[in-house]
Amino acid sequence: MEITVKLFATLRKYLPEGSDRFSCHLQLDSDVKVLDVIKKLGIPEDMPKIILINGIHAKIDQKLKNGDLVAIFPPVAGG
């Protein structure tokens, strides 16, 4: 299956070589979870992050489907 992953801010450094500025397409086996994508990209599992799948808040153990758009943000802070 194929998914699109968008990484934002400090997480962009984990995009694979050849990716555009914010996103990449990944070919994955079926029965893959968000955590598998995080591991594949080398993002530290213990790093806090906000995850959306197709614009809806998701947990790290959520299964992915063909065509999903996974967006991962670092925590937002400010005043």
WORAVEN-V774271 format. One record per helix or strand. SS is the DSSP state (h for helix, s for strand). FROM is the first residue (numbers start at 0). LEN is the number of residues. Records with the same first field share a line. If there is no record, write none. Layout:
BEGIN
SS->FROM-LEN ; FROM-LEN
END
This chain:
BEGIN
s->1-6 ; 22-5 ; 32-1 ; 49-4 ; 55-2 ; 62-1 ; 68-5
h->8-6 ; 33-8
END
